[in-house]
Structures are given as C-alpha cells and as structure tokens.
C-alpha cells in the first residue's frame, strides 16, 4: 500500500502560474497580409497549478478545460518529457467564450506551470508558439501591451506599459467559440480596411508612447467601429451612445467575442457611477465587470516547488 509519505517522495515538481485575462483587444485587424491584434490585459487572472509525477504522459485535467490539458501535453512534448504524468487544476473568474481571453490565460498558465514544475523556463516566444498550436491566442505571454499575430505568432512586439486606465466591461450575453470564429475567412473584408487598421494602430502606439489614455481610446474606438462593418455587434450602437453619455474616453471590443469595454481614465468614482447607470438603463445588459487595464509584467518563472525523483 502506498503511504502518504511515499506519495510525496514520488512528486517530481509542482508549480503555479498566474496569467491575466483581457477585455477583447485594443485593436485587431489585417496589415500587409497578416492578422494582428493589440492586447488589452486586465486585472482578472487565471491561476493554473500543475503537479508532475512519474508516469507516461497522462494528463488529468478538469473536463471543461481541454485546451489547457492540450497545453500541458504540448509543453511536456516540447521539453521532451514523456516520462511524467500531470495533474492540472485551474481557478479563474474569467467567463468563457466572451472574448476575455479565458482560454489563452489557461493555456499560457498551463505551459508556464508545466515548465516551472520541471525547473525549466520558457521564453515568451516559445510559449507563444505552443499556445497558437492549440488555438488562435491572445498575446498575454508578452510584456506590457503587445502587438501579436494571434494565428501564427509570427509577429511579437511589446509596445510598452499603458497609462493608468480603467475599463467597464459590458456583457450583453451570447458566446463565440474562438476556433469556429477564426475558421471563417474574412481576409478580403479585413484587407479592404487596411488604412483604418494602420490608423488605429498608430493612435494606440502614440498613446502608449506619450502616456495619453485618450489616444489609446481613440485608436481602440476606430478599430471597434471598423470591425462593426465586418461582424456587427447587435448592441454596439447602444454601448457607444452610452459611452458618450457617461464621458468615457472611448470603447473597445472583443473582435472575436461578445463583450464591449468602456475606456476611462483612472477615475474609480466615475466608473462606479457608470456601472450603476449601465445596469439601470441598458435593458439587454446581463453583466458588468469593473477592471483596470494593466501591462503584463516581464515573464518570470512560475512559482514552483521541484523535488528530485526519489
């Protein structure tokens, strides 16, 4: 019979990684024949824990997290460790299929935690390539606000840290599955609006460089308006009018999701008033989330506790 102490001795390593979600994207479009987005990370986090034991590559994971399970398998294969089994657990406040990067946060966390449990570190570029091998992914493995090709990871650029900003996320219901959404070819429609994507990206770049929230919001709003011509959000017009009513700086959207973000300066009282007003006046609104725009911190090794295989 295996005793608890024997079970503990068999532990190879355990690690926990914490990865932020997102409120859609600040910009998402198509330039020079390449898909891209600008990340919009928020202070809602997925916390992913991986335990490794001697084995043959079996991964035990929550039934509703198949992508994170595949991420553990991909990380083990990348690190050439077929001699271990893994147990995956996830705690996350991020709703699924809304465009809040719930899957990306889980996948990136699973990759980072698996590597850390083995006492290894992976470069952000390696994490990105593993993530997009599973599904189109948000660039949340990159530092600060980032420019990222969510399909191939062939474009990765950190644009810098944002100025203090708050986002009131509006959820009018509905769901979008990332793989199904990206299976539809919209390249012709996207390419026809390349000048708009360039302008939106330039505004966000300038806003980050100057630390001006209004410029960031202007670029995000232009991207959201332009995307509305391709995949209309049924509540976008109402949300935009409401944003003006409550003096938001602008809006952003989940380009492959359902949520809409109202962008504000770092004014907690104004966001609180806007949230109460939204709940009272936007009839179709189902949920709200008051968040902050954050810059992803430089990628450190996930918190780990590795032991020798005894």
C-alpha positions as CSV (number, residue, x, y, z in Angstrom):
1,X,0.0,0.0,0.0
2,X,1.3,3.5,-0.9
3,X,1.6,5.7,2.1
4,X,1.2,9.5,2.0
5,X,4.9,10.0,2.7
6,X,5.8,7.7,-0.2
7,X,3.4,9.6,-2.4
8,X,5.1,12.8,-1.5
9,X,8.5,11.3,-2.2
10,X,7.3,10.5,-5.7
11,X,6.5,14.1,-6.5
12,X,8.7,15.4,-9.3
13,X,7.5,19.0,-9.0
14,X,4.6,21.4,-8.7
15,X,4.2,24.9,-9.9
16,X,1.5,27.6,-10.1
17,X,1.3,30.3,-12.8
18,X,-1.0,33.4,-12.8
19,X,-1.9,34.9,-16.1
20,X,-4.3,37.8,-16.8
21,X,-7.3,37.8,-19.0
22,X,-8.3,40.5,-21.4
23,X,-11.2,42.8,-22.4
24,X,-11.1,41.8,-26.1
25,X,-8.4,43.8,-27.9
26,X,-7.5,47.4,-28.2
27,X,-7.0,46.9,-32.0
28,X,-7.5,43.9,-34.2
29,X,-7.0,43.9,-38.0
30,X,-5.0,42.9,-41.0
31,X,-1.9,44.7,-42.4
32,X,0.4,43.5,-45.2
33,X,-1.4,40.2,-45.4
34,X,-1.0,39.4,-41.7
35,X,-3.6,39.2,-38.9
36,X,-2.7,41.1,-35.8
37,X,-4.1,42.4,-32.6
38,X,-3.0,44.8,-29.8
39,X,-3.6,43.2,-26.4
40,X,-5.9,44.6,-23.7
41,X,-4.9,42.8,-20.5
42,X,-6.9,43.3,-17.4
43,X,-6.6,42.6,-13.7
44,X,-8.6,39.4,-13.7
45,X,-6.4,36.3,-13.5
46,X,-6.4,32.6,-14.2
47,X,-4.4,30.7,-11.6
48,X,-3.1,27.4,-13.0
49,X,-1.4,24.7,-10.9
50,X,0.4,21.7,-12.3
51,X,1.7,18.7,-10.4
52,X,4.1,16.2,-12.0
53,X,4.6,12.6,-11.0
54,X,6.5,9.7,-12.7
55,X,4.4,8.2,-15.4
56,X,3.9,8.0,-19.2
57,X,2.4,11.3,-20.3
58,X,-1.1,11.1,-18.9
59,X,-2.7,14.4,-18.0
60,X,-5.6,14.7,-15.6
61,X,-7.5,17.9,-16.1
62,X,-10.9,19.5,-15.5
63,X,-13.4,18.2,-18.1
64,X,-14.2,21.8,-19.2
65,X,-10.5,22.7,-19.8
66,X,-9.5,20.6,-22.8
67,X,-7.3,23.3,-24.3
68,X,-5.3,23.7,-21.1
69,X,-4.9,19.9,-21.0
70,X,-3.5,20.0,-24.5
71,X,-1.2,22.8,-23.4
72,X,0.3,20.7,-20.7
73,X,0.8,17.9,-23.2
74,X,2.4,20.3,-25.7
75,X,4.7,21.7,-23.1
76,X,5.8,18.2,-22.0
77,X,6.5,17.2,-25.6
78,X,8.4,20.4,-26.2
79,X,10.6,19.7,-23.2
80,X,10.9,16.1,-24.2
81,X,9.5,14.7,-21.0
82,X,7.3,11.7,-21.8
83,X,8.2,10.1,-18.5
84,X,5.8,12.0,-16.3
85,X,2.1,12.3,-15.6
86,X,0.5,15.6,-14.8
87,X,-2.5,16.8,-12.7
88,X,-3.9,20.2,-13.8
89,X,-6.2,22.5,-11.7
90,X,-7.5,25.9,-12.7
91,X,-9.1,28.7,-10.8
92,X,-10.4,31.6,-12.9
93,X,-13.1,34.3,-12.7
94,X,-12.9,34.8,-16.5
95,X,-16.2,33.8,-18.3
96,X,-15.7,31.6,-21.2
97,X,-16.5,32.3,-24.9
98,X,-16.9,36.1,-24.3
99,X,-13.6,37.4,-25.7
100,X,-12.0,37.8,-22.3
101,X,-9.0,35.5,-23.1
102,X,-10.2,32.8,-20.7
103,X,-8.7,30.0,-22.9
104,X,-5.5,31.9,-23.5
105,X,-5.0,32.6,-19.8
106,X,-5.5,28.9,-19.0
107,X,-3.3,27.7,-21.9
108,X,-0.4,30.1,-21.2
109,X,-0.7,29.4,-17.5
110,X,-0.6,25.6,-18.1
111,X,2.5,25.9,-20.3
112,X,4.4,28.1,-17.8
113,X,3.4,26.0,-14.8
114,X,4.4,22.7,-16.6
115,X,7.8,24.1,-17.4
116,X,8.3,25.5,-13.9
117,X,7.4,22.2,-12.3
118,X,10.3,20.7,-14.2
119,X,12.6,23.5,-13.1
120,X,12.6,25.0,-16.6
121,X,11.9,28.4,-18.0
122,X,10.5,29.1,-21.5
123,X,11.0,32.3,-23.4
124,X,7.8,34.2,-24.3
125,X,8.3,33.3,-28.0
126,X,8.3,29.6,-27.2
127,X,5.2,30.0,-25.0
128,X,3.5,31.9,-27.9
129,X,4.3,29.2,-30.5
130,X,3.0,26.5,-28.2
131,X,-0.2,28.5,-27.5
132,X,-1.1,29.2,-31.1
133,X,-0.5,25.5,-31.9
134,X,-3.6,24.8,-29.8
135,X,-5.8,27.7,-30.9
136,X,-5.5,31.4,-32.0
137,X,-4.3,33.1,-28.9
138,X,-4.1,36.4,-27.2
139,X,-0.6,37.8,-26.8
140,X,-0.7,37.7,-23.0
141,X,2.7,36.0,-22.7
142,X,4.3,39.2,-23.9
143,X,5.4,42.1,-21.8
144,X,3.3,45.3,-21.4
145,X,0.7,46.0,-24.1
146,X,1.7,43.9,-27.1
147,X,1.3,43.6,-30.9
148,X,0.8,40.0,-31.8
149,X,-0.2,37.7,-34.6
150,X,-2.8,35.6,-32.9
151,X,-2.8,32.9,-35.5
152,X,0.9,32.1,-36.2
153,X,2.8,34.1,-33.5
154,X,5.0,35.4,-36.4
155,X,4.6,38.9,-35.1
156,X,5.5,39.7,-31.5
157,X,6.3,43.2,-30.2
158,X,5.9,44.8,-26.8
159,X,4.6,48.3,-27.2
160,X,5.1,49.5,-23.6
161,X,3.2,49.9,-20.5
162,X,-0.2,51.7,-20.5
163,X,-1.0,54.8,-18.5
164,X,-3.5,54.2,-15.6
165,X,-6.8,53.3,-17.2
166,X,-10.0,51.6,-16.1
167,X,-12.4,49.5,-18.2
168,X,-16.0,48.9,-17.6
169,X,-16.8,45.7,-19.4
170,X,-20.4,45.2,-20.7
171,X,-21.7,41.7,-21.4
172,X,-24.9,41.6,-23.3
173,X,-24.9,37.8,-23.5
174,X,-24.1,35.4,-26.2
175,X,-21.0,33.3,-26.8
176,X,-18.3,33.0,-29.5
177,X,-16.0,29.9,-29.8
178,X,-12.5,31.0,-30.9
179,X,-11.7,28.1,-33.3
180,X,-15.1,28.4,-35.1
181,X,-14.8,32.2,-35.4
182,X,-11.3,32.0,-36.9
183,X,-12.3,29.2,-39.3
184,X,-14.2,31.8,-41.4
185,X,-12.1,33.5,-44.0
186,X,-12.7,37.3,-43.7
187,X,-9.3,38.3,-45.1
188,X,-10.8,40.2,-48.1
189,X,-13.0,42.3,-45.9
190,X,-10.2,42.9,-43.5
191,X,-7.7,43.8,-46.2
192,X,-10.1,46.3,-47.7
193,X,-9.9,48.3,-44.5
194,X,-6.1,48.2,-44.1
195,X,-5.8,52.0,-43.9
196,X,-8.2,52.0,-40.9
197,X,-6.2,49.3,-39.1
198,X,-3.0,51.3,-39.7
199,X,-4.5,54.5,-38.3
200,X,-5.9,52.7,-35.2
201,X,-2.6,51.0,-34.5
202,X,-0.7,54.3,-35.0
203,X,-3.0,56.0,-32.5
204,X,-2.5,53.3,-29.8
205,X,1.2,53.3,-30.4
206,X,1.3,57.1,-29.9
207,X,-0.9,56.9,-26.9
208,X,1.4,54.3,-25.2
209,X,4.5,56.3,-26.1
210,X,3.1,59.5,-24.7
211,X,1.2,58.0,-21.8
212,X,-2.1,59.5,-23.2
213,X,-5.2,57.4,-22.5
214,X,-7.3,59.5,-24.8
215,X,-5.2,58.5,-27.8
216,X,-5.3,54.8,-26.9
217,X,-9.1,55.1,-26.6
218,X,-9.4,56.9,-29.9
219,X,-7.5,54.1,-31.7
220,X,-9.5,51.4,-29.9
221,X,-12.8,53.1,-30.9
222,X,-11.7,53.3,-34.5
223,X,-10.9,49.6,-34.6
224,X,-14.2,48.8,-33.0
225,X,-16.2,50.9,-35.4
226,X,-14.3,49.4,-38.4
227,X,-14.9,45.9,-37.2
228,X,-18.6,46.7,-36.9
229,X,-18.7,46.8,-40.7
230,X,-17.5,43.2,-40.9
231,X,-19.0,41.4,-37.9
232,X,-21.7,43.7,-36.4
233,X,-22.3,43.5,-32.7
234,X,-26.1,44.0,-32.1
235,X,-25.5,46.2,-29.1
236,X,-22.6,48.2,-30.3
237,X,-24.6,51.4,-31.2
238,X,-26.2,51.4,-27.8
239,X,-22.9,50.9,-26.0
240,X,-21.2,53.7,-28.0
241,X,-24.0,56.1,-27.2
242,X,-23.9,55.1,-23.5
243,X,-20.1,55.6,-23.5
244,X,-20.6,59.2,-24.7
245,X,-23.3,59.8,-22.1
246,X,-21.0,58.7,-19.2
247,X,-18.0,60.6,-20.6
248,X,-15.9,57.5,-21.3
249,X,-12.8,58.1,-23.4
250,X,-13.9,55.6,-26.0
251,X,-14.7,51.9,-26.4
252,X,-13.1,48.7,-27.4
253,X,-14.5,45.3,-28.3
254,X,-13.8,41.6,-28.3
255,X,-13.3,41.3,-32.1
256,X,-13.9,37.5,-31.8
257,X,-16.1,37.7,-28.7
258,X,-19.2,39.4,-27.3
259,X,-18.0,41.9,-24.7
260,X,-17.7,45.7,-25.1
261,X,-15.3,47.7,-23.0
262,X,-15.8,51.4,-22.0
263,X,-12.4,53.0,-21.6
264,X,-11.8,55.6,-18.8
265,X,-9.0,57.5,-17.2
266,X,-8.1,56.2,-13.7
267,X,-11.3,57.5,-12.1
268,X,-12.8,54.9,-9.9
269,X,-15.8,57.1,-8.9
270,X,-16.8,57.7,-12.5
271,X,-16.6,54.0,-13.3
272,X,-18.7,53.2,-10.3
273,X,-21.4,55.7,-11.4
274,X,-21.2,54.4,-15.0
275,X,-21.7,50.8,-13.9
276,X,-24.8,51.7,-11.8
277,X,-26.2,53.7,-14.7
278,X,-25.5,50.9,-17.2
279,X,-27.3,48.3,-15.1
280,X,-30.3,50.7,-14.7
281,X,-30.6,51.8,-18.3
282,X,-29.2,49.2,-20.7
283,X,-32.1,46.8,-20.9
284,X,-30.2,44.0,-22.7
285,X,-27.2,44.1,-20.4
286,X,-26.6,40.9,-18.5
287,X,-23.4,41.5,-16.5
288,X,-20.7,44.1,-15.9
289,X,-17.1,43.9,-14.8
290,X,-15.1,46.8,-13.5
291,X,-11.5,46.3,-14.3
292,X,-8.1,48.0,-14.9
293,X,-6.0,48.0,-18.0
294,X,-2.6,46.5,-17.0
295,X,0.7,45.9,-18.6
296,X,1.8,42.3,-18.4
297,X,4.9,42.0,-16.3
298,X,8.1,40.6,-17.6
299,X,7.8,36.9,-17.8
300,X,9.2,35.2,-14.7
301,X,9.4,31.6,-13.9
302,X,6.1,30.4,-12.3
303,X,6.1,29.8,-8.6
304,X,7.4,26.3,-8.3
305,X,8.5,23.6,-5.8
306,X,10.5,20.9,-7.6
307,X,11.9,17.8,-6.0
308,X,14.2,15.1,-7.0
309,X,12.6,11.9,-8.3
310,X,13.1,9.6,-5.3
